[in-house]
Amino acid sequence: MGDDVRIMIDANERLDLPTALWTGARLADLGVYWLEEPLSSDDVTGHAPLAAAVVMPVAVGEHPHGRFEFAAYLHACAASVLQPGGPLTGGVTEWLRISAIAEAFGATLSPHFLPELHVHPAAVVPNARTWNTSR
């Protein structure tokens, strides 16, 4: 597909840690850009060793509901891409707070769902670099 195309794989919270470690290594060999939601969204502890072991970013955030849940991933070094969605996080203000926390940790944002809601806030934050949408 060319070097300018990034492929991201969404495991949809279906893997256990050993399988995610194996899968992450294989996907990295294939040049996959990130592994999204490999483990259950409430398994911050499991995401940390995975993020440390794989060479690609681990993306999370379709299901956490606010800045404190996202901050837990960052404090645990469990993800480097956050995917907050305004409707689940409490709106644009909370989304912007999550962005600020992510920026402080050097994490990237990939707004999840409803691009028409996220286009303006994503345009004003320095760490929103990709989009995650089904449209």
C-alpha positions as CSV (number, residue, x, y, z in Angstrom):
1,M,0.0,0.0,0.0
2,G,3.0,2.3,0.3
3,D,4.9,3.9,3.1
4,D,2.3,6.7,3.6
5,V,-0.4,4.3,4.6
6,R,-0.7,3.3,8.3
7,I,-2.4,0.1,9.3
8,M,-3.8,0.0,12.8
9,I,-5.2,-3.3,14.2
10,D,-8.1,-3.2,16.7
11,A,-8.3,-6.4,18.8
12,N,-11.6,-5.1,20.3
13,E,-10.6,-6.2,23.9
14,R,-10.5,-9.9,22.9
15,L,-7.0,-10.9,23.8
16,D,-5.3,-12.1,27.0
17,L,-1.9,-10.8,27.8
18,P,0.2,-13.8,26.5
19,T,-1.8,-13.7,23.2
20,A,-1.5,-9.9,23.0
21,L,2.3,-10.1,23.5
22,W,2.7,-12.7,20.8
23,T,0.3,-10.8,18.4
24,G,2.0,-7.5,19.1
25,A,5.4,-8.9,18.1
26,R,4.1,-10.5,14.9
27,L,2.2,-7.3,13.9
28,A,5.3,-5.2,14.6
29,D,7.2,-7.5,12.2
30,L,4.6,-6.7,9.6
31,G,4.9,-2.9,10.1
32,V,1.6,-2.4,11.7
33,Y,1.4,1.1,13.2
34,W,-0.5,0.4,16.5
35,L,-2.4,-2.3,18.4
36,E,-5.7,-1.0,19.6
37,E,-7.6,-2.2,22.6
38,P,-5.8,-5.5,22.9
39,L,-7.0,-6.3,26.4
40,S,-10.2,-5.5,28.4
41,S,-10.4,-1.8,28.9
42,D,-10.5,-2.2,32.7
43,D,-7.2,-4.1,32.6
44,V,-4.7,-1.2,33.0
45,T,-2.3,-3.5,34.9
46,G,-2.2,-5.9,31.9
47,H,-1.7,-3.1,29.4
48,A,1.5,-1.9,31.1
49,P,3.7,-4.9,30.4
50,L,2.3,-5.1,26.9
51,A,3.1,-1.5,26.2
52,A,6.6,-2.0,27.5
53,A,7.2,-5.1,25.4
54,V,5.9,-4.2,22.0
55,V,7.6,-1.7,19.7
56,M,4.4,-0.2,18.3
57,P,2.1,2.1,20.2
58,V,-0.7,0.6,22.2
59,A,-4.0,2.5,21.8
60,V,-6.8,2.5,24.3
61,G,-9.8,4.6,25.1
62,E,-13.0,3.7,23.4
63,H,-14.6,2.8,26.8
64,P,-13.0,4.8,29.6
65,H,-15.3,7.6,30.8
66,G,-13.2,10.4,32.0
67,R,-9.8,11.9,32.6
68,F,-9.1,9.9,35.7
69,E,-9.5,6.6,33.9
70,F,-7.3,7.8,31.0
71,A,-4.8,9.2,33.5
72,A,-4.5,5.7,35.1
73,Y,-3.3,4.3,31.7
74,L,-0.7,7.1,31.4
75,H,0.6,6.8,35.0
76,A,1.0,3.0,34.5
77,C,2.8,3.6,31.1
78,A,0.1,1.3,29.7
79,A,-0.7,3.2,26.5
80,S,0.8,5.9,24.3
81,V,-2.3,6.6,22.2
82,L,-5.6,7.6,23.8
83,Q,-8.9,7.4,22.0
84,P,-11.4,9.5,23.9
85,G,-14.9,10.0,22.5
86,G,-16.7,13.1,23.6
87,P,-20.1,11.4,24.2
88,L,-18.5,8.8,26.6
89,T,-16.1,11.1,28.3
90,G,-18.6,13.8,29.4
91,G,-18.4,16.2,26.4
92,V,-15.9,18.5,24.8
93,T,-14.6,20.0,28.0
94,E,-13.7,16.7,29.5
95,W,-12.2,15.6,26.1
96,L,-10.0,18.7,26.2
97,R,-8.9,17.9,29.8
98,I,-7.9,14.4,28.6
99,S,-6.0,15.9,25.8
100,A,-4.0,18.1,28.2
101,I,-3.2,15.2,30.5
102,A,-2.1,13.1,27.5
103,E,0.1,16.0,26.3
104,A,1.8,16.2,29.7
105,F,2.7,12.5,29.3
106,G,3.7,12.8,25.6
107,A,0.8,10.7,24.5
108,T,-1.1,11.1,21.2
109,L,-4.8,11.5,20.9
110,S,-6.9,9.8,18.3
111,P,-10.5,11.0,18.7
112,H,-12.9,8.2,18.7
113,F,-16.3,8.3,16.9
114,L,-18.3,11.3,15.7
115,P,-15.8,13.3,13.7
116,E,-18.3,16.1,13.4
117,L,-18.0,16.5,17.2
118,H,-14.2,16.2,17.5
119,V,-13.0,18.2,14.4
120,H,-12.9,21.5,16.2
121,P,-11.4,20.5,19.5
122,A,-8.9,18.2,17.7
123,A,-7.8,21.2,15.6
124,V,-6.7,23.2,18.6
125,V,-4.7,20.6,20.6
126,P,-1.2,19.7,19.6
127,N,-1.4,15.9,20.2
128,A,-4.5,14.9,18.1
129,R,-2.8,13.3,15.2
130,T,-5.1,10.6,13.8
131,W,-8.8,9.8,13.6
132,N,-10.6,6.7,14.7
133,T,-14.0,6.6,13.0
134,S,-16.2,4.1,11.2
135,R,-17.3,6.6,8.6
